Amino acid sequence: MLDQVESELNWILDSPVFYGDEAPEQALHELGADSLMALPGELIAPNNIVALSTEETSWLVLPGSERKSCLQKLQSELNHLKTGRLGLIFEKYIEVILRHRFGVGNVLCRVPVREPLLVPPGLKTWGEFDFLLLNSDLKRVEHWESSVKFYLQVKDSPAWNLCWGPGVQDRLDLKGPKTFLQQLALSSTALGVEAIPKDWQALPLVKRVFAKGTIFYRWNPEVESFAERLEHIVVPHGLAADHLKSWWIHMDDIEALRMRYPHTFPALLPRRCWMTGLYEPQLSASMESWSEFVHKLSTRAQHASERKECLHVGLYSDDQQNRLLTSGFIATPHFLKSL
């Protein structure tokens, strides 16, 4: 467990950010001019978003003794977290990271924004801020929203609506605009400002998005290596140029994948392990020979399709280290039918 938490902490801090500087403008473009996000009234302050860079996320907790101290806190916090949802686990990491960097008393989590109903008693909840923090160094208040993203690009196009979650119901053009134009904008409304602590309200307010994740690009391993595929992918607009990139394939491509990575052991990755892969003792129990994996693939794909999921597979080296060499998605019938 400790090895996994340490690897996930390093991945969250050091991997490239998901969104680029142009993401807020792209979110507005993807939404369309006639669509409005649900907000409790007009903005009374600018929705001034300050992009978060990869270097800044890494510097939040420096390697060495700082990371070790943060890791120990995370180990304790995660033991008490009663959820298997990856998004909530990711949010817990960000909570511990921000409180380690800015101080426990300077970071508020899941701050609700509520409005009294016209006919009392009762409250209408408009949303909540993932994090509000007091940045004493820069003398400002910061509203942060966090998310971990895994999308399969279904067509060579820069449009967000062609980046689908492995369950199909989620799309980048649904979640991205909501982050920039609703969740972050909420703190610039009159009702949102009221949810900020009184003694913080006089300070300048900026918004930031802490998003990490991967775009999985369609790949035919029978035709080319994935490195060759990366030379002509079409990157979605508004994403960081160095965002994490991996692959997804059709079930018919499994033999070609096997030929590309002959000296490996495949293993299915549960959602909890999508960030960094499996760890002992999970790894020993999950690694299979290629023949065993291929034999079970059709049945597993059908069951996953009934759950409206794709299969996430990791390929591990066949040496003593069993290193994760690459991972990607195998599309199931439910996903392919949606195409």
C-alpha positions in Angstrom: 0.0 0.0 0.0 2.8 2.5 0.9 4.5 1.9 -2.5 1.3 2.6 -4.3 0.6 5.8 -2.4 4.1 7.0 -2.9 3.9 6.3 -6.7 0.5 8.0 -6.9 1.7 11.0 -5.0 4.7 11.4 -7.4 2.4 10.9 -10.4 0.0 13.5 -9.2 2.7 16.0 -8.5 5.2 15.4 -11.3 3.1 14.3 -14.3 2.2 16.9 -16.9 -0.9 19.0 -16.3 -3.9 18.1 -18.4 -5.2 21.5 -19.5 -3.1 24.2 -21.2 -3.3 28.0 -21.0 -6.0 28.2 -23.7 -8.4 25.8 -22.0 -10.8 28.5 -20.6 -11.3 30.0 -24.0 -11.7 26.6 -25.6 -14.3 25.7 -22.9 -16.4 28.7 -24.0 -16.0 27.7 -27.7 -17.0 24.1 -27.0 -20.1 25.2 -25.0 -21.6 27.2 -27.8 -22.8 30.8 -27.8 -26.4 29.9 -27.0 -25.8 27.8 -24.0 -25.7 29.1 -20.4 -24.3 27.4 -17.3 -26.4 27.5 -14.2 -25.2 30.3 -11.9 -27.1 32.1 -9.1 -27.0 35.5 -10.9 -24.5 37.6 -12.7 -20.7 37.6 -12.1 -19.8 40.5 -9.8 -16.1 39.8 -10.1 -13.9 38.6 -13.0 -13.7 34.8 -13.5 -9.9 35.3 -13.5 -8.4 31.9 -14.1 -4.6 31.5 -13.6 -3.3 28.4 -15.4 -1.4 25.9 -13.3 1.9 24.6 -14.8 3.5 21.2 -14.5 6.4 22.9 -12.7 4.1 24.5 -10.1 2.4 21.2 -9.3 5.8 19.5 -8.7 7.0 22.4 -6.5 3.9 22.2 -4.3 5.7 19.4 -2.4 9.4 19.1 -3.1 11.1 15.7 -3.3 12.9 14.4 -0.2 11.9 14.9 3.3 8.8 17.1 2.3 7.4 14.3 0.1 8.1 11.7 2.9 6.2 13.9 5.4 3.3 14.4 3.0 3.3 10.6 2.2 2.9 9.7 5.9 -0.1 12.0 6.2 -1.6 10.6 3.1 -1.2 7.0 4.3 -3.2 7.9 7.4 -5.9 9.8 5.6 -6.4 7.2 2.9 -6.9 4.5 5.5 -9.9 6.3 6.8 -11.3 7.2 3.3 -14.4 5.0 2.8 -14.7 5.2 -1.0 -13.3 3.4 -4.0 -14.1 6.2 -6.4 -11.0 7.4 -8.1 -12.1 11.0 -8.3 -12.7 11.2 -4.6 -9.4 9.5 -3.9 -7.6 12.1 -6.2 -9.4 14.9 -4.3 -8.1 13.5 -1.0 -4.5 13.6 -2.4 -5.0 17.3 -3.4 -6.4 18.1 0.0 -3.4 16.7 1.8 -1.0 18.3 -0.7 -2.5 21.8 -0.4 -2.7 21.7 3.4 0.9 20.5 3.5 1.9 23.4 1.3 -0.3 26.3 2.6 -1.1 25.1 6.2 -4.2 23.3 7.5 -6.0 26.4 8.7 -5.5 28.1 5.3 -7.2 25.4 3.2 -11.0 24.8 3.2 -12.4 21.8 1.4 -15.8 21.2 -0.3 -17.2 24.7 0.6 -21.0 24.6 -0.2 -22.8 27.5 -1.9 -26.4 27.6 -0.8 -29.3 30.0 -1.1 -32.4 30.2 1.1 -35.6 29.1 -0.7 -38.3 31.7 -1.3 -40.6 29.5 0.8 -38.7 28.6 4.0 -37.4 26.5 5.6 -34.9 25.0 3.2 -31.8 25.8 1.1 -31.0 25.4 -2.6 -27.5 24.2 -3.2 -25.8 25.7 -6.3 -22.6 23.8 -5.9 -19.5 23.7 -3.9 -15.9 24.8 -4.2 -13.5 21.9 -4.1 -10.9 24.1 -2.3 -10.5 27.6 -1.0 -7.1 28.5 0.1 -5.3 31.6 1.6 -2.1 32.1 -0.2 -0.2 34.3 2.3 2.9 34.5 0.1 1.0 36.1 -2.8 -1.6 37.8 -0.5 -4.6 36.4 -2.4 -7.4 33.9 -2.0 -7.4 30.9 -4.5 -10.4 28.8 -5.6 -9.2 25.4 -6.8 -11.1 22.7 -8.7 -9.5 19.3 -9.0 -10.1 16.4 -11.4 -8.4 13.3 -12.8 -9.2 12.7 -16.5 -9.1 9.6 -18.7 -10.6 10.0 -22.2 -10.5 8.0 -25.4 -10.3 10.1 -28.5 -12.7 8.4 -31.0 -11.8 10.4 -34.1 -8.7 12.4 -35.2 -10.2 15.8 -34.3 -9.3 18.6 -31.9 -12.9 18.8 -30.7 -13.7 18.0 -27.1 -16.9 16.2 -28.0 -14.8 13.4 -29.6 -13.0 12.6 -26.4 -15.1 10.1 -24.5 -14.8 8.4 -21.1 -14.5 4.6 -21.3 -18.1 4.4 -20.2 -19.2 6.7 -23.0 -21.6 8.7 -20.8 -18.8 11.2 -19.9 -17.3 13.5 -22.6 -14.7 16.1 -22.3 -17.0 18.7 -23.8 -19.4 18.1 -20.9 -17.0 18.1 -18.0 -14.5 20.7 -19.3 -16.8 23.7 -19.8 -18.5 22.9 -16.5 -15.2 23.2 -14.7 -14.2 26.6 -16.2 -17.6 28.2 -16.8 -19.7 27.0 -13.8 -17.7 25.6 -10.9 -14.9 28.2 -11.1 -17.3 31.0 -12.0 -19.4 30.3 -9.0 -17.0 32.0 -6.7 -17.4 35.3 -8.7 -21.1 35.5 -8.1 -22.6 37.4 -5.1 -23.8 34.1 -3.5 -20.4 32.5 -4.1 -18.6 35.5 -2.5 -20.8 35.1 0.6 -19.4 31.5 1.0 -15.9 32.8 1.3 -14.7 33.6 4.9 -15.4 37.2 5.7 -11.8 38.0 6.6 -10.7 36.6 3.2 -13.1 38.6 1.0 -11.0 41.7 0.8 -8.2 39.9 -0.9 -7.9 39.4 -4.6 -9.4 36.1 -5.8 -8.0 33.9 -8.5 -9.1 30.4 -9.8 -7.0 27.4 -10.6 -7.6 23.9 -12.0 -5.6 21.0 -10.7 -6.3 18.4 -13.4 -4.1 15.4 -14.3 -4.9 12.5 -16.6 -4.4 10.9 -20.0 -5.8 11.1 -23.5 -5.9 7.6 -25.1 -5.5 7.8 -28.9 -6.8 5.2 -31.4 -4.0 2.9 -32.4 -3.7 0.0 -34.9 -0.6 -1.9 -33.6 -0.6 -4.1 -36.8 0.3 -1.0 -38.9 2.7 1.0 -36.8 4.4 1.4 -33.4 2.7 3.7 -30.9 5.7 6.0 -31.2 4.9 6.3 -34.9 1.2 6.9 -34.2 2.1 9.8 -31.9 3.8 11.6 -34.7 0.4 12.3 -36.4 -2.2 12.4 -33.6 -4.6 15.3 -33.5 -4.3 16.9 -30.0 -7.6 18.3 -28.6 -7.6 22.1 -28.4 -6.8 23.6 -25.1 -4.9 20.7 -23.7 -1.3 21.0 -22.5 1.1 20.1 -25.3 2.9 17.5 -23.1 -0.3 16.0 -21.6 0.0 12.2 -20.9 -0.8 10.2 -24.0 -1.5 6.5 -24.4 -3.5 4.2 -26.7 -6.8 2.3 -27.2 -7.4 -0.5 -29.5 -10.2 -2.7 -30.9 -10.4 -6.3 -29.6 -9.4 -7.5 -33.1 -6.0 -5.8 -32.6 -5.1 -7.9 -29.5 -2.8 -10.3 -31.5 -0.9 -7.3 -33.0 -0.5 -5.8 -29.6 0.9 -9.1 -28.4 3.4 -9.0 -31.3 4.5 -5.5 -30.4 5.1 -6.5 -26.7 6.1 -10.2 -26.8 8.1 -10.3 -23.6 5.4 -9.0 -21.3 2.7 -10.1 -19.0 -0.8 -8.5 -19.5 -2.9 -7.7 -16.5 -6.3 -6.0 -16.1 -6.2 -2.7 -14.2 -9.1 -1.8 -11.9 -10.1 1.9 -11.9 -8.3 2.5 -8.6 -5.0 1.6 -10.4 -5.5 3.7 -13.6 -2.9 6.3 -12.4 0.1 4.1 -11.8 -0.8 0.5 -12.3 -0.9 -2.6 -10.0 1.3 -3.2 -7.0 2.1 -6.2 -4.9 0.3 -8.4 -3.9 -2.3 -7.4 -6.6 0.3 -7.7 -9.4 1.3 -11.3 -8.7 -2.4 -12.3 -8.6 -3.3 -10.4 -11.8 -0.5 -11.0 -14.3 -1.3 -13.6 -16.9 0.3 -15.2 -19.9 -0.7 -13.8 -23.2 -2.5 -17.1 -24.2 -4.5 -17.0 -20.9 -5.4 -13.4 -21.4 -6.5 -13.8 -25.0 -8.5 -16.9 -24.0 -10.5 -14.9 -21.4 -10.7 -11.7 -23.4 -14.1 -12.2 -25.1 -15.9 -13.2 -21.9 -14.4 -10.3 -20.0 -15.2 -7.8 -22.7 -18.8 -8.9 -22.8 -19.1 -8.6 -19.0 -17.5 -5.1 -19.1 -19.8 -4.1 -22.0 -22.8 -5.0 -19.9 -21.4 -2.7 -17.2 -20.9 0.0 -19.9 -17.1 -0.1 -19.4 -14.0 -0.7 -21.4 -11.1 -2.9 -20.3 -7.9 -1.2 -19.1 -4.9 -3.4 -19.5 -1.3 -2.9 -18.3 1.7 -4.7 -19.9 4.4 -5.7 -17.4 8.0 -6.7 -18.2 8.8 -10.4 -17.8 11.9 -9.7 -15.7 12.2 -9.7 -11.9 11.1 -6.1 -11.6 7.8 -6.6 -13.4 7.8 -2.9 -14.5 4.7 -1.4 -16.1 5.8 -0.7 -19.6 2.6 0.6 -21.1 -1.1 0.6 -20.5 -4.2 1.3 -22.6 -7.8 0.5 -23.2 -9.4 -2.3 -25.1 -12.8 -1.1 -26.5 -15.7 -3.4 -25.7 -18.9 -3.9 -27.8 -20.8 -1.3 -25.8 -18.2 1.4 -26.6 -17.8 0.4 -30.3 -21.6 0.4 -30.8 -21.7 3.9 -29.5 -19.3 5.0 -32.3 
